Amino acid sequence: MASLLEIEDLIARMALGDRRALAALYDATSAKLFGVALRVLDDRSEAEDAVQEIYVKLWHNADRYRSNGLSPMTWIITVARNHAIDRLRARRATRAAPIEEVAELADEGLTPEEAVLASSMQARIGACLGTLPADRADAIRRAYLGGEAYADLAERYGVPLNTIRTWLRRGLLKLRECLG
Amino acid sequence: MTLLDYEDDNGLAAEYVLGLLTPDEVREVEERLGIDPEFRALVARWTEDLVSLTDDIPSIAPPRPLEGMVMRRLFPEAEPARRGWGWWPWLLGGVAAAALAVVALNPQLLSRSGQPDYAARIAAEDGSLVVEASFDRDSGRLELRRLSGAAPEGRDLELWLVELPEGTTISLGVLRRDEATTVVEVGPDLAPVFESNALAISEEPLGGSPTGQATGQVLALGPITDL
């Protein structure tokens, strides 16, 4: 696996139109992204199509990466996850908005030190989810990896639709407190 | 118009990252992202935290032709398609022997990994490329062992399942450059196609044919034997 700095360099070169950088990024990241697409879509041929579309998207958006304030692997995996969820929702035809874009979030990106810190922070999310009521932790996972919308969650957990948002937000607040 | 309760920015940022907002709410949030650095930072934190839910998802190598297909999509001018496969029936007919040797297979050589259902020896006439294939129908595992030969410099070797007598071809992936053995997972839909057909190897751009059809020279060919 290439280092975060190497990945960042590849994205910068892609932004300048360097096709070899795209090939190198594909070599370094396609197995992870295919894994994520397969997990979300649970269908090999759909995941194969999704992976192609994801790299087309990464190529076209590489010039905007610097402004989005995310570590490089977070950006790449988030683009992949969002694209896979959009495909999954198109298949299910649910109500929530498409989330194809990764918003441009901040003016400066993480330094490598911040990125390392972020990755050790990230190991904690599993532990923090463990401090929530099991149904809420499960609902957060289902929204993130299963693309489930509030209506799906309300039905699944037997929570009235008009209180599902409050129900989940309590969990999200607790999760944020634990993550710091 | 304000649809959203801004008192819980933390919850809102998380909902945005999770994809739980309606299209109208998303538009409102994205307008705010453009002007509110603190809210942007909240969204960035949720994005970094939630992405770690993918940490334990195993990496799975996609089939190598995908890389060629990505390049083909982005740079269609770079790799013009050369020809179709209309000549497959011709190749597999009587004239084939002149160009490519079809070598009889000794199934005992192939029983190393369990009991394969089908096997093939895919060979060039002059022995410059020899690959043995064994396929286990139940597991969908196709194992390829390169006994001699290698990909030409800057090219990959791509494996094709050839349906007779039409000669239509299905890509099974690209052989590993660095190792003699390549294992391909074959979907259950393709397993029946192994019956009474053939395998072939062509040389292709790195990552495999960008078109889904062979664009380079066919180097080796072998009929599939039912064991």
Contacts between the chains, C-beta under 8 A, distances in Angstrom:
chain1	res1	chain2	res2	distance
A	19	B	71	7.3
A	19	B	74	7.9
A	19	B	75	6.7
A	22	B	70	7.8
A	22	B	71	7.8
A	22	B	74	7.5
A	23	B	67	7.1
A	23	B	71	7.4
A	23	B	206	7.6
A	23	B	207	7.6
A	26	B	67	5.4
A	26	B	70	6.7
A	30	B	61	7.3
A	30	B	62	5.4
A	30	B	66	7.3
A	30	B	67	7.2
A	31	B	59	3.7
A	31	B	60	5.9
A	31	B	61	4.7
A	31	B	62	7.0
A	32	B	54	7.9
A	32	B	57	7.7
A	32	B	59	4.8
A	34	B	59	7.6
A	34	B	60	5.2
A	34	B	61	7.0
A	34	B	62	4.0
A	35	B	57	4.9
A	35	B	58	5.4
A	35	B	59	4.9
A	35	B	60	4.5
A	36	B	54	5.3
A	36	B	57	5.5
A	38	B	60	6.1
A	39	B	54	7.7
A	39	B	57	5.0
A	44	B	187	6.7
A	45	B	187	8.0
A	47	B	62	7.8
A	48	B	62	6.3
A	48	B	63	6.8
A	48	B	66	5.9
A	51	B	62	5.4
A	51	B	66	5.9
A	51	B	70	7.9
A	52	B	66	6.1
A	52	B	69	5.5
A	52	B	70	5.2
A	52	B	73	6.4
A	55	B	70	4.5
A	55	B	74	8.0
A	56	B	70	6.6
A	56	B	73	5.7
A	56	B	74	6.0
A	59	B	74	5.8
A	68	B	44	7.9
A	69	B	40	7.0
A	69	B	41	7.7
A	69	B	44	4.7
A	70	B	44	6.2
A	70	B	47	6.0
A	70	B	48	6.6
A	71	B	48	6.8
A	73	B	51	7.8
A	74	B	47	6.2
A	74	B	48	5.3
A	74	B	51	4.8
A	77	B	51	5.3
A	77	B	54	5.5
A	78	B	47	5.8
A	78	B	51	5.7
A	81	B	51	7.3
A	81	B	54	6.6
A	82	B	19	7.3
A	85	B	19	6.0
A	95	B	22	7.3
A	96	B	19	5.9
A	96	B	20	6.4
A	96	B	21	7.0
A	96	B	22	6.8
A	97	B	19	7.3
A	97	B	21	5.8
A	97	B	22	5.8
A	97	B	23	4.0
A	97	B	25	7.3
A	97	B	26	4.3
A	98	B	23	7.7
A	99	B	19	4.0
A	99	B	26	7.5
A	102	B	47	7.6
A	103	B	16	7.8
A	103	B	30	6.2
A	103	B	33	5.3
A	103	B	40	7.8
A	103	B	43	6.3
A	104	B	33	7.4
A	105	B	33	6.8
A	105	B	40	4.6
A	105	B	41	7.5
A	105	B	43	5.5
A	105	B	44	4.3
A	105	B	47	7.3
A	106	B	37	6.9
A	106	B	40	5.1
A	106	B	41	6.3
A	106	B	44	5.7
A	107	B	37	7.7
A	118	B	48	5.1
A	119	B	52	7.9
A	121	B	48	7.5
A	121	B	49	7.2
A	122	B	48	6.8
A	122	B	49	6.5
A	122	B	51	7.3
A	122	B	52	3.3
A	122	B	55	6.7
A	123	B	52	7.0
A	123	B	55	7.6
A	125	B	49	5.6
A	125	B	50	7.3
A	125	B	52	4.8
A	125	B	53	6.6
A	126	B	52	7.8
A	140	B	18	7.1
A	140	B	50	7.9
A	141	B	53	6.2
A	143	B	18	4.3
A	143	B	19	6.8
A	143	B	20	5.9
A	144	B	18	5.7
A	144	B	50	5.5
A	144	B	53	5.2
A	145	B	53	6.2
A	145	B	54	7.6
A	147	B	19	6.7
A	149	B	19	7.9
A	149	B	20	6.4
A	150	B	20	5.8
A	165	B	15	7.9
A	168	B	11	8.0
A	168	B	15	7.9
A	168	B	20	7.6
A	169	B	8	6.0
A	169	B	11	3.9
A	169	B	14	7.9
A	169	B	15	7.7
A	172	B	10	6.7
A	172	B	11	5.1
A	172	B	14	4.4
A	172	B	15	7.6
A	173	B	8	7.4
A	173	B	10	6.1
A	173	B	11	6.4
A	175	B	14	7.7
A	176	B	10	5.2
A	176	B	14	7.4
A	179	B	49	5.5
